[in-house]
Amino acid sequence: MTTLYQPDRDQFAALLDGEPRYRLDQVWDGLYTQLAAPAEITNVPKALRARLAEELPTALTPVVRRVNDHGDTVKYLWELHDGSRIETVLMVYPDRVTVCVSSQAGCAMACGFCATGQAGFTRHLTVGEIVEQVVVAGREARAMGRRLANVVFMGMGEPMANEEAVWGSVERFHGAIGMSARHLTISTVGLVPGIRTLTTRPLPVNLAVSLHAANDTLRDELVPINKRYPLEQLMEACAGYLAVKGRRISFEWALIAGVNDRDSDAKELSRLCRRFHLPAHVNLIPLNPTPGYPTVGSTPKRVHEFRDLLESLGVNATVRRNRGTDIDAACGQLAAGQPVTLKRTRSRT
């Protein structure tokens, strides 16, 4: 099924065969600069608008739109043409607006503390399904009198497992919507082949790695794909990306009480960064509650102690504010309403 935002510019030109050549510019500008629906592109004939709406349906059917108590986070639940469901999160900050997009319906990475991983994998998203999430978010930002500034691939799914569609959407954001590569971030739990492919891509997008542990024993448990691509391979791939792109890499670290928030964990992380000469920035995220993971996040006091220890060891670190926890829109909470399975964990001392 070809949806409205799936065709690239050349494919759109073929669809408009027989129309005046300038029609392509009008339609493309309407869709990606104005962020307009076909019916709203009033500088093209009404018959063409109707044809586009009929032949290229939208991919996302809204199910639920929820806004958090502070009014600065919006979560969308969408249904796709085959009944699959995904979620998108729009985050409004004083100085910027960011959208967190999904790249898959579900996720096969099986990270136990993540609701998406608990729910399992359904399928990859298409370029059109990814791009439409950003277009809708851009419209909402404009309705607020703001401009969408950043796209982060940190929603449902593992972006590097769907790298071709993810990159196709990145090219659309950059080339059609006009977003800078420096405002586009692709995350991964550590799919080394995907990082290597990303290294060969032409745009210097930001790379974020969901690290969560700095030794293989613990990371094997928290992030099961580590058994296939252990830390040695992952860090070498990250160092290669840094060498080619010159873009600082960020490490995401969900702090779990008594599991990865100990002084020894901070020291291991600092040694890992020094060993591979990675001037990475660590984003510390207190673990958000999910129904399938019984272990709790670190206390605010411990989070800041961990941050301070990292800083004293020469590692740049920031504590990220939890946003949207009251509407299950925070990091690790997106499950599109799918049932999850409780993962049992053993405590550590």
C-alpha positions as a printed NumPy array, in Angstrom:
array([[  0.   ,   0.   ,   0.   ],
       [  1.489,   3.347,  -1.085],
       [  0.629,   6.124,   1.335],
       [  0.901,   9.886,   0.936],
       [  4.438,  10.373,   2.259],
       [  5.965,   7.185,   0.827],
       [  6.956,   8.332,  -2.712],
       [ 10.205,  10.226,  -3.116],
       [ 10.394,  13.215,  -5.449],
       [ 11.147,  11.135,  -8.565],
       [  8.29 ,   8.758,  -7.793],
       [  5.981,  11.716,  -7.263],
       [  7.029,  13.098, -10.643],
       [  5.948,   9.819, -12.239],
       [  2.603,  10.001, -10.439],
       [  2.084,  13.489, -11.865],
       [  2.947,  12.473, -15.422],
       [  0.785,  14.497, -17.787],
       [  0.568,  17.475, -15.442],
       [  2.545,  20.688, -16.108],
       [  6.118,  20.352, -14.848],
       [  5.639,  23.017, -12.188],
       [  2.909,  20.94 , -10.519],
       [  5.56 ,  18.769,  -8.881],
       [  7.093,  21.793,  -7.153],
       [  3.666,  22.973,  -6.029],
       [  2.648,  19.622,  -4.568],
       [  6.047,  18.887,  -3.01 ],
       [  6.201,  22.347,  -1.443],
       [  2.653,  21.968,  -0.158],
       [  3.332,  18.616,   1.486],
       [  6.758,  19.325,   2.981],
       [  7.208,  23.092,   3.35 ],
       [  3.63 ,  24.026,   4.17 ],
       [  2.991,  20.629,   5.841],
       [ -0.425,  20.765,   4.188],
       [ -2.852,  17.958,   3.44 ],
       [ -3.621,  17.547,  -0.294],
       [ -6.995,  19.277,   0.1  ],
       [ -5.191,  22.317,   1.55 ],
       [ -2.775,  22.79 ,  -1.375],
       [ -4.999,  25.394,  -2.978],
       [ -2.622,  26.433,  -5.769],
       [ -3.243,  23.14 ,  -7.607],
       [ -6.519,  22.199,  -9.329],
       [ -9.275,  20.737,  -7.192],
       [ -9.389,  17.602,  -9.356],
       [ -5.705,  16.905,  -8.696],
       [ -6.168,  17.438,  -4.971],
       [ -9.005,  14.918,  -4.997],
       [ -6.923,  12.449,  -7.009],
       [ -3.992,  12.686,  -4.6  ],
       [ -6.268,  12.155,  -1.614],
       [ -7.818,   9.098,  -3.264],
       [ -4.67 ,   7.464,  -4.652],
       [ -2.348,   8.289,  -1.738],
       [ -4.165,   7.828,   1.569],
       [ -2.567,   8.857,   4.825],
       [ -0.839,   6.092,   6.781],
       [ -1.796,   7.073,  10.318],
       [ -5.3  ,   6.796,  11.719],
       [ -5.565,   8.595,  15.068],
       [ -6.777,   6.473,  17.976],
       [ -5.903,   8.532,  21.058],
       [ -4.196,  11.876,  21.646],
       [ -3.123,  12.511,  25.236],
       [ -1.54 ,  15.589,  26.801],
       [  0.346,  15.461,  30.099],
       [ -0.574,  17.524,  33.153],
       [  2.009,  20.21 ,  32.356],
       [  0.774,  20.565,  28.78 ],
       [  4.292,  20.214,  27.363],
       [  4.128,  16.6  ,  26.161],
       [  1.672,  15.13 ,  23.66 ],
       [  1.411,  11.408,  22.932],
       [ -0.314,  10.098,  19.821],
       [ -1.513,   6.528,  19.414],
       [ -1.895,   5.616,  15.728],
       [ -3.376,   2.641,  13.937],
       [ -1.833,   1.576,  10.622],
       [ -3.596,   0.048,   7.618],
       [ -2.988,  -3.533,   8.821],
       [ -4.164,  -2.893,  12.376],
       [ -0.669,  -2.453,  13.832],
       [ -0.347,   0.36 ,  16.345],
       [  2.479,   2.778,  17.078],
       [  3.058,   5.843,  19.231],
       [  4.67 ,   9.24 ,  18.67 ],
       [  5.596,  11.802,  21.329],
       [  5.845,  15.58 ,  20.852],
       [  7.87 ,  17.406,  23.515],
       [  7.701,  21.182,  23.912],
       [ 10.606,  22.941,  25.624],
       [ 11.076,  26.68 ,  26.2  ],
       [ 13.758,  26.841,  23.483],
       [ 12.813,  24.018,  21.098],
       [ 10.217,  21.462,  20.038],
       [ 11.239,  17.828,  19.563],
       [  9.358,  14.832,  18.228],
       [ 10.195,  11.263,  19.233],
       [  9.226,   8.914,  16.398],
       [  8.749,   5.164,  16.114],
       [ 10.605,   3.144,  13.486],
       [  8.886,  -0.202,  14.088],
       [  5.594,  -1.492,  15.407],
       [  6.921,  -3.198,  18.515],
       [ 10.541,  -4.216,  18.982],
       [ 12.481,  -7.477,  18.799],
       [ 15.382,  -6.384,  21.021],
       [ 13.659,  -7.697,  24.195],
       [ 15.189,  -5.235,  26.666],
       [ 13.321,  -6.235,  29.812],
       [ 12.951,  -2.743,  31.296],
       [ 11.377,  -1.285,  28.114],
       [  7.631,  -1.588,  27.534],
       [  8.09 ,  -1.817,  23.761],
       [ 10.496,  -4.73 ,  24.156],
       [  8.144,  -6.397,  26.623],
       [  5.329,  -6.261,  24.051],
       [  7.342,  -7.895,  21.243],
       [  7.826,  -7.184,  17.537],
       [  5.146,  -6.77 ,  14.867],
       [  6.811,  -5.243,  11.787],
       [  9.045,  -2.532,  10.325],
       [  7.551,   0.833,   9.449],
       [  7.78 ,   2.271,   5.949],
       [  9.353,   5.595,   5.033],
       [  5.868,   7.043,   4.632],
       [  4.748,   5.894,   8.075],
       [  7.824,   7.435,   9.699],
       [  7.679,  10.7  ,   7.751],
       [  3.985,  11.211,   8.462],
       [  4.672,  11.159,  12.215],
       [  6.975,  14.155,  11.775],
       [  4.597,  16.014,   9.465],
       [  1.764,  15.702,  11.993],
       [  4.072,  16.833,  14.802],
       [  5.204,  19.782,  12.702],
       [  1.609,  20.841,  12.156],
       [  0.882,  20.675,  15.866],
       [  3.987,  22.725,  16.653],
       [  2.863,  25.38 ,  14.168],
       [ -0.579,  25.458,  15.762],
       [  1.229,  26.334,  19.01 ],
       [  3.091,  29.135,  17.26 ],
       [  6.314,  27.104,  17.381],
       [  8.58 ,  25.333,  14.891],
       [  9.537,  21.682,  15.066],
       [ 13.318,  21.705,  15.531],
       [ 14.443,  18.154,  16.323],
       [ 13.603,  14.575,  15.398],
       [ 14.812,  11.723,  17.596],
       [ 14.39 ,   8.073,  16.647],
       [ 13.761,   6.983,  20.225],
       [ 10.168,   5.81 ,  20.004],
       [  9.003,   2.255,  19.42 ],
       [ 11.437,  -0.078,  17.691],
       [ 15.147,  -0.427,  16.961],
       [ 16.023,   2.067,  14.199],
       [ 19.13 ,   0.199,  13.041],
       [ 17.059,  -2.932,  12.428],
       [ 15.053,  -0.873,   9.913],
       [ 17.97 ,   1.23 ,   8.716],
       [ 16.948,   1.585,   5.078],
       [ 13.517,   3.062,   5.866],
       [ 14.951,   5.147,   8.697],
       [ 17.579,   6.612,   6.389],
       [ 14.984,   7.232,   3.69 ],
       [ 12.983,   9.274,   6.169],
       [ 16.112,  11.137,   7.335],
       [ 16.773,  12.181,   3.741],
       [ 13.18 ,  13.427,   3.494],
       [ 13.454,  15.436,   6.722],
       [ 16.707,  16.976,   5.528],
       [ 16.001,  17.487,   1.839],
       [ 12.252,  18.149,   1.732],
       [ 11.357,  19.614,   5.138],
       [ 14.716,  21.374,   5.461],
       [ 15.898,  20.104,   8.84 ],
       [ 19.607,  20.203,   9.635],
       [ 21.347,  16.85 ,  10.08 ],
       [ 22.572,  18.139,  13.438],
       [ 18.969,  18.18 ,  14.624],
       [ 18.328,  14.543,  13.692],
       [ 19.264,  11.774,  16.14 ],
       [ 19.23 ,   8.041,  15.457],
       [ 19.383,   5.752,  18.468],
       [ 20.346,   2.111,  18.74 ],
       [ 20.74 ,  -0.526,  21.433],
       [ 23.946,  -1.559,  19.706],
       [ 23.372,  -3.12 ,  16.282],
       [ 26.941,  -2.872,  15.066],
       [ 26.213,  -3.495,  11.345],
       [ 23.713,  -0.633,  11.426],
       [ 26.245,   1.739,  12.989],
       [ 28.78 ,   0.777,  10.334],
       [ 26.237,   1.424,   7.592],
       [ 25.331,   4.761,   9.163],
       [ 29.02 ,   5.667,   9.103],
       [ 28.953,   5.437,   5.291],
       [ 25.84 ,   7.606,   4.921],
       [ 26.401,  11.181,   3.71 ],
       [ 24.72 ,  13.196,   6.49 ],
       [ 26.365,  13.721,   9.917],
       [ 23.337,  12.874,  12.043],
       [ 23.658,  12.386,  15.787],
       [ 24.171,   8.858,  17.089],
       [ 22.753,   7.831,  20.467],
       [ 23.578,   4.429,  21.943],
       [ 21.368,   2.899,  24.633],
       [ 24.256,   1.59 ,  26.706],
       [ 22.934,   1.031,  30.264],
       [ 25.931,  -1.083,  31.339],
       [ 29.701,  -0.963,  30.831],
       [ 30.493,  -4.653,  31.256],
       [ 29.279,  -7.531,  29.11 ],
       [ 27.866,  -9.629,  31.944],
       [ 25.384,  -6.98 ,  33.056],
       [ 24.696,  -5.694,  29.555],
       [ 23.921,  -9.224,  28.329],
       [ 21.087,  -9.241,  30.853],
       [ 19.797,  -5.711,  30.344],
       [ 20.282,  -5.519,  26.561],
       [ 20.201,  -9.07 ,  25.125],
       [ 21.572,  -8.053,  21.69 ],
       [ 24.873,  -7.507,  23.516],
       [ 25.385, -11.278,  23.356],
       [ 25.677, -10.933,  19.57 ],
       [ 27.496,  -7.591,  19.497],
       [ 29.462,  -7.264,  22.751],
       [ 30.901,  -4.032,  24.058],
       [ 34.257,  -4.444,  22.311],
       [ 32.579,  -4.484,  18.889],
       [ 30.088,  -1.779,  19.831],
       [ 32.717,   0.655,  21.081],
       [ 34.897,   0.083,  18.015],
       [ 31.902,   0.877,  15.777],
       [ 31.181,   4.031,  17.802],
       [ 34.813,   5.119,  17.549],
       [ 34.634,   4.588,  13.793],
       [ 31.525,   6.746,  13.531],
       [ 33.164,   9.503,  15.563],
       [ 36.301,   9.397,  13.402],
       [ 34.343,   9.772,  10.153],
       [ 31.561,  12.146,  11.196],
       [ 33.219,  14.189,  13.924],
       [ 29.96 ,  14.104,  15.867],
       [ 30.025,  13.449,  19.594],
       [ 28.167,  10.269,  20.501],
       [ 25.694,  10.153,  23.363],
       [ 25.236,   7.17 ,  25.641],
       [ 21.791,   6.663,  27.15 ],
       [ 21.822,   5.168,  30.639],
       [ 18.556,   4.246,  32.389],
       [ 19.45 ,   4.211,  36.072],
       [ 18.039,   1.142,  37.837],
       [ 18.265,   0.998,  41.618],
       [ 20.941,  -1.423,  42.774],
       [ 21.569,  -2.689,  39.239],
       [ 23.577,  -0.111,  37.277],
       [ 23.711,   2.921,  39.582],
       [ 26.618,   1.839,  41.789],
       [ 29.944,   3.65 ,  42.053],
       [ 31.557,   0.676,  40.319],
       [ 29.243,   1.162,  37.312],
       [ 30.301,   4.791,  36.936],
       [ 33.97 ,   3.833,  37.157],
       [ 33.524,   1.086,  34.551],
       [ 31.855,   3.55 ,  32.197],
       [ 34.65 ,   6.099,  32.563],
       [ 37.263,   3.415,  31.878],
       [ 35.334,   2.264,  28.798],
       [ 35.211,   5.792,  27.361],
       [ 38.927,   6.352,  28.011],
       [ 39.896,   3.015,  26.51 ],
       [ 38.23 ,   3.768,  23.183],
       [ 39.025,   7.509,  23.269],
       [ 35.332,   8.355,  23.084],
       [ 34.446,  11.896,  24.232],
       [ 30.864,  10.776,  24.682],
       [ 28.092,  12.545,  26.534],
       [ 26.068,  10.419,  28.944],
       [ 22.35 ,  11.068,  29.314],
       [ 21.178,   9.731,  32.656],
       [ 17.515,   8.757,  32.736],
       [ 15.924,   7.505,  35.954],
       [ 14.193,   4.266,  34.954],
       [ 10.553,   4.902,  34.152],
       [  7.991,   2.422,  35.489],
       [  6.635,  -0.229,  33.124],
       [  4.197,  -3.028,  33.979],
       [  6.565,  -5.795,  32.869],
       [  9.649,  -4.846,  34.909],
       [  9.445,  -4.964,  38.708],
       [ 12.739,  -3.202,  39.495],
       [ 12.504,   0.522,  40.265],
       [ 14.503,   3.496,  39.094],
       [ 17.203,   5.141,  41.171],
       [ 16.229,   7.824,  43.66 ],
       [ 16.791,  11.467,  42.654],
       [ 19.571,  11.672,  45.245],
       [ 21.355,   8.659,  43.787],
       [ 20.899,   9.928,  40.227],
       [ 22.705,  13.161,  41.048],
       [ 25.41 ,  11.349,  43.023],
       [ 26.023,   9.117,  40.001],
       [ 26.17 ,  12.164,  37.719],
       [ 28.622,  13.924,  40.026],
       [ 30.864,  10.853,  40.176],
       [ 30.932,  10.584,  36.382],
       [ 31.832,  14.264,  36.1  ],
       [ 34.651,  13.822,  38.624],
       [ 35.959,  10.963,  36.471],
       [ 36.028,  13.171,  33.382],
       [ 32.789,  11.998,  31.746],
       [ 30.275,  14.629,  30.62 ],
       [ 26.861,  13.696,  31.978],
       [ 23.394,  15.233,  32.092],
       [ 20.331,  14.171,  34.042],
       [ 17.377,  14.161,  31.689],
       [ 14.066,  15.295,  33.07 ],
       [ 11.322,  12.676,  32.972],
       [  8.535,  13.961,  30.751],
       [  5.131,  12.445,  30.152],
       [  5.284,   9.686,  32.766],
       [  1.672,  10.465,  33.705],
       [  0.556,   9.529,  30.173],
       [  3.065,   6.671,  29.642],
       [  4.96 ,   8.802,  27.133],
       [  8.388,   8.787,  28.78 ],
       [ 11.473,   6.828,  27.718],
       [ 10.798,   3.09 ,  27.72 ],
       [  7.043,   3.417,  28.262],
       [  5.715,   3.225,  24.691],
       [  3.809,   0.001,  24.049],
       [  0.84 ,   1.179,  21.93 ],
       [ -1.528,  -0.49 ,  24.352],
       [ -0.064,  -3.96 ,  23.763],
       [  0.042,  -6.463,  26.653],
       [  3.426,  -7.041,  28.258],
       [  4.981,  -9.972,  30.085],
       [  6.495,  -9.583,  33.528],
       [ 10.269, -10.054,  33.49 ],
       [ 11.758, -11.377,  36.705],
       [ 15.092,  -9.958,  37.782],
       [ 17.515, -10.818,  40.511],
       [ 18.715,  -8.137,  42.871],
       [ 22.362,  -7.166,  43.244],
       [ 24.405,  -5.93 ,  46.108]])
